[in-house]
Amino acid sequence: MLVDILSAANLYADGVKHVQDRREQWLKKHLELKDHLKEVAEYLNTNAAYKQGFFVDTLHAFDENINGTSASLPSITLRTGPMPMLVTFKNALGEKKEFTEDGFHITLTPTITGQVIAFLIPHKSELNKTPPQYITLAVIDEPGKLTMEVADAIIIKGIQMAFFSSFTGMGEQPPQQQDENAPAQPMPAPHSRNPIGFKLHETTEEIK
């Protein structure tokens, strides 16, 4: 019986080893991923028809209590720059206000377990009354087995979903899934479809 109890207690040692192994895998793999995503960003910045700007960031886990970072927990993000929403407000004094939409973020970030989660932060703007929720794109149990082909598939899925959270795409219908038996893919909530507020505005001055 004591041997069985010891075997149960040793699950912790096995678990710690697995966590450390996954973290070491990610420390190596995130460098390869960073270089690959830089190539992707450069290609899109050169060839994309609409150039909102594509960027790659490396971030580290941060503790607010001591303002410290952990070099062993880096994340990699592909993000876009802000996009003008093509609407301008102007008052009688000539003051103007224009709205822009923040770009999306596709982030691959390690968890405390050593696993890596890929998630999407959708587009948002000041016109949004409800902040968008993060959307999980994938969970990678063994970071060392992540291939750049799989990373590309995650990026494609993330960009497609991000489009439907943008003012440029939220009025479009997402494509139908090929496999009717497949579980439905989560789509960003239409948080930006809130109508723009209108007021009765009486003036004798022509507003151009």
N, C-alpha and C positions, 0 to 999 in steps of 0.2 A: 504493500500500500504506500509506503514512504517513497518508493521509486516512482509510483504514479503521481504522487504529489509533486515530487521534484521535476518530473517531466512537464507537469502543468506550469510550474513556476518558471521553467526554462523557456516557455513561450515568449517571455519578455526579451530574453537574450536574442532569440531568433528574430523577433520583431525589430529590435534596435538595429541588428545587422542588416535587415532588409531595408529599413528606412535610410541608413547610411549609404547603402549600395545605390539606392534610387537617387539620392542626392548627388552622389559622385557621378552617376550617369548623366544627370542634368547639367552639372557644371561643365562637362565636356560637350554635351550635345547642344547646349544653348549657344556656344560659339559658332558651331556649324550652321545652326539655324539663323543666327544673326547675319552671317555673311550671305546666306541664301536670300533672306528677306531684303537685304540691301540691294541685291541684284534685281529682285522683283520690283522694289520701289523705283530703282533707276529705269527699269524697262517701262513701267507705267508712267513715270514722269515724262518719258520721251514719246511714248506711243499712244497714251490714252487720249480720246477725243476731247474729254472734259478734264482739265488739269486743275483739280483742287489741291494738288500737292500730296505726295505720299512720303511718309517718313518712318524711320525705324528707331525706336528708343530702347535702351536698356535701363531697367529700374531695379532697385533692391528693396527687400523688406525693410520697413522703417518702424522704429519704436518711438512714439511721441513722448514718452516719459523722460527718456534720456537723450532724445534727438539723435539716436544711433541707428546705423544700418547694419545689415547682415550680408556680408559678401558671399555667403554660401547659399543665398536664396535669391538669385537674379530672375527677372522676368524679361520677356522680349515682347515688344508691341509694334504692330504695323498700324499706323494711323494716317488719317487724312487731315488736311487743313480746313479752315472755315470756308463756307460757301455763302456768297450773297444770296438773299432770298428774293431779290428783285422787287422789293416793295419799299417805297419811300414815303414818310410822313413829313408834312411841311405845315408850319403855322404862319399866321399873318406877319410875324416878325422876321420871317425868312429862315427860321431855325429848321433844321432837317434832322430826321432820325431814320436810319436804315437798319434793317435787321439782317443778321447773318446766322447761319446754322453751323453749329460745331460739327467737326468731322467725327467719323466713327473710330473706334479703337478695337483692334483684334489683338488680344493679349494671351500669351501662353505663360502661365505663372505656376511655380511650385507651391504645393501645400505643405503643411507641417509633416505629412506622412511621406513626403518625397515624390508623391504622384504629381502630375502636371495637369492643370485644367486650362483648356482653351475657351475663352469666353469673348462675347461681343458687347461692347458698350455702344448702343445705337446713337444716331444723330440726335441732337437736341438744340433748342433755341429758346430765346426769351419768350416766344409766343407759346411755348409749352407750359402748361400749368401743372403737369404731373411729370416729375423726372422719370426718364426711361429706366427700365430695369435691365440688369445684366442678363445675357442669354448664354447659357452653356452650349458650346459647340462640340466639345469632345473632352473625354477624360483619358489621359494617357497613363496607364499603370506602370509601365516600364519605359522611362524616358529614353534609355539607350536604344530602344527598338524603333524610335520615331524616325521615319524616313522623310526625305524632302518631298517625295511624292504625296505622302500623307499630309504633310504640312501644307502643300499646295491645295489639296482637297479641302482642308480646314479653311484656308484663306478664301477660296472660291465660295464656299458655303457662307462664310462670314460676310463677304462683300455683297452677295446676293441678298442676304437678310438685311444688311444695313441699308441697301437701296430702298427697300420697302418701308424703312423707318424715316426716310428723308422726305422733305417736301417735294422732291423731284419724283419720288416713286410711290408715296403712300396712296396716291389716287389710282395706282395701277393694280391689276389683279395678279397675285402670285401664280406662277405656272402650276398646272395640275401635276400631282405626283404620278409617276409611271405605274407604280405598283399600288393598286387600290388597297391591298392588305397590309401595306407597310404603315407603321405608326406615323401620324401626322407630324410634320416638322414644326417646331414652335416658330411663330413669326412675331416680330416686334409688335407690341400693342399700338393701335392707332392713336397714340397720345397726342399727336400733333394735328389731328383732324378737328380740334376745337375751332369753332368759328371765330374769325376776327371780330372783335366787338365794334359795333356801330352806335353812334349817338346822333341825335338831331342837332345839327349845327347851323345856326342862322347867321348869315353874314352877307354884307353887301359887297364884299371884296371877292373878286374872282381868284380862286386858288388854282394855280396851274400845276 
